[in-house]
Each structure stands twice: as C-alpha cells, then as structure tokens.
Amino acid sequence: MKQSLHFKLGQQMTMTPQLQQAIRLLQMSTLDLQQEIEQALESNMMLEVGEDEHDAQTLEPMPEKKIDTSDTATSEGSQTDIPDELPLDSSWKTPLTPRPNGTAMKTRILKSNAAKSSTLLDHLLWQVDLTKFTERDHAIALAIIDSINEEGYLTSSIEDIFEGLQNQIDDLDFDEVKAVLHRIQHFDPPGIAAVDLADSLRLQLEQLPDETPYRSEALRIVTQYLDLLATQERNKLMRKLNLGEQQLSFAVALIRTLDPKPGAKIQDTESSYVIPDVYVFKKNGRWQVNLNPDIAPKLRINSYYSTLIKRADDSKDNVCMKDHLQEARWFIKSLNSRNDTLLRSPAASSKNRPASSSTARLR
C-alpha cells in the first residue's frame, strides 16, 4: 500500500461562548431575563445599573479610551490589551447560574404582577362582622362558615353542625342553627352556604326581583325537575310545567345565567399580566417599534473597578477582574443583540398581523 498526502478543504461552524450566551438570553421570557440580570449584577463586580438619563438611552458599555502606559485611572482603565473575544479553548466560567433562593428583583416582579383578592372565608367573616348577631348567633355563624368549601357549598349537614355546637352552647335549639344558616344564605355571593346545586340555584333565583321574567318557572325547574333538565328531556318538562317550547327556553336561559360555583369567584386569584418586550405605536401615519424600558435595568461597566485593572499584571486578582470585565462586556453585548432582534421582528410583521402576547400596540 502506497502512502500519500492529500489536502482537504472544509468549513466548520463553532459556537463561541458569547454566541451561546446571546442565544440563551434571546430565548428567555421577560421574567427569566430580569432574574438573569439580577444574578449577573450580584456575581459580576464590573456590572452596574445606569442611573442618569444618558445611561437609560443605551445598554452599551462606556466607550473605551486610549491611555498611556501609566496607571492613570480612566473610565475603562487600561483595557486595550484585553481582546474583544477570548479564544475558544479558554475556560468559560458561568457565574450567572440561577440560585435557588429568591432575589430582590424577583420579589418586585411578583408583587407587581400579582393582584390578590380576599378569600371566601375572609369575605364571609367580613359580612358576619357587619351583621347584628347576638353572641350565640355569632358563634353559630362561625361554625357554619367554617363548614363552607371553596365552591360555596356546605361540607357538613346542618344536623352535624348542630351536634358539634351542642357542647359549646348551652340549651342550643336546632331552629337557632337553621335561622342563622338562613341569614348566611343571604350573604354575598348569592347561592352561598347551599346544601347542593339545586339549593344554590334556588337561593340565587330567590334573590332576583319578583318581576324577573320566568323566575317562578325557573324556580320550579331547579327545585323539582333539575334531573330532567340535566338529561335534556324538554318534552317531559313542558308537560309537567305546562309550558310551551319558547317559554321553557326562556326559563332555561335564566337558569344558565346562574353560577353553579358561587364561592369560586371569591377565592384568591393571581392575575398574570403580560409584560410586553416592545411597544408598537403609530406616529405621523407610520408604525414605530420601541423597546419596553421597564423590561430590565440599563447596564454599564463599573468605572471604579475597571480602573483597578493594570496592564502586564498577571496577579490572581488582576486576572479575575479581567475575566469579570470580559464577561460583563459579553453580557451587555448579548443584551444588545437580543434588543436588536426584538426590534427587527415586530417591525417587519406589525403591519400584517395583530400584536402578539409580547407586543403592546399603542394608539
């Protein structure tokens, strides 16, 4: 076998750590990006938040300045010997790994994005305090409310509640418990403290004005023929109620306006608001796209720490600061790349389709 030499040309694409970071930031949601920026600020001494108006206009680091060989401090220090990108075989540190514990920014985000309402229990107790109950009736009301589930139904029968209260209230009468239950069933929301679905629908219908059309027919359906309504046996319903088809339809339509789970709408709810990445607005007859300034703080290179970097100094501290400076530059450049991509995407498509979940259109 004869040996020979051959030349072969080829191309190979290698993803640098900077490109990997830019792609990772581009894929993040607004909340994830804010958490990532907070972690970067905590872990990298070279990053800081710009506070004046000039800093709010750009995410780019402060411009580099040529300096002499002396150690005179400048805005970037002696950084001309630091390459824009490290070689591919350089060690890539990842100090931005999210931590398990929450951060101050995460707390602010969650507080701004979550609006909580009172629970059903708090809502009912508030109404109890506004009602003129005797001391005995107040204790009975608390026991009844404690037996109401999140959907607004009683989880215990009135007999069980009466038995549980006999050891707490002397000479308790069953009619006392029923009377307090009847008053609670007139609390808000309508249909609360019902035994079952038919009872809840009945309570809601009874609180409607007497002149409500087809109220009496709807009451008969929910109290006597709810099973026929559930199985859609309209012919039987018309015969038993002596109603025409149109009249039955109106009565059923009234029943469908009722809430089968009256307590569910009072429970704690977290309203998740969409934070747009960009705003699309019309100015002088032309659509324009601007970044949302509230997405993330505006970052810059910390001028104080950057001035501590010395040329031709291979000490451990100096090398560490150089690494942090390089990572800070990469991070800011990746944010700029993400912003440029966001500005290009909506601008090309905002005229042809409605704004997406990450775009807010302003008129």
Secondary structure, DSSP 4 states (H G I P E B T S, - for coil): ----------------HHHHHHHHHHH--HHHHHHHHHHHHHH-TTEEE--SHHHHT--SPPPP----SS----SS-S-TTS-SS--TTS----TTPPPSS--HHHHHHHHHH--PPPPHHHHHHHHHHHS---HHHHHHHHHHHHTB-TTSBBSS-HHHHHHHHHTTSTT--HHHHHHHHHHHTTSSSTTTTBSSHHHHHHHHHHTS-TTSTTHHHHHHHHHH-HHHHHTT-HHHHHHHHT--HHHHHHHHHHHHTS-SSTTGGGS---------SEEEEEETTEEEEEE-TTSSPPEEE-HHHHTT--TT---HHHHHHHHHHHHHHHHHHHHHHHHHHHHHHHHHHTTTS---TTEEEE-
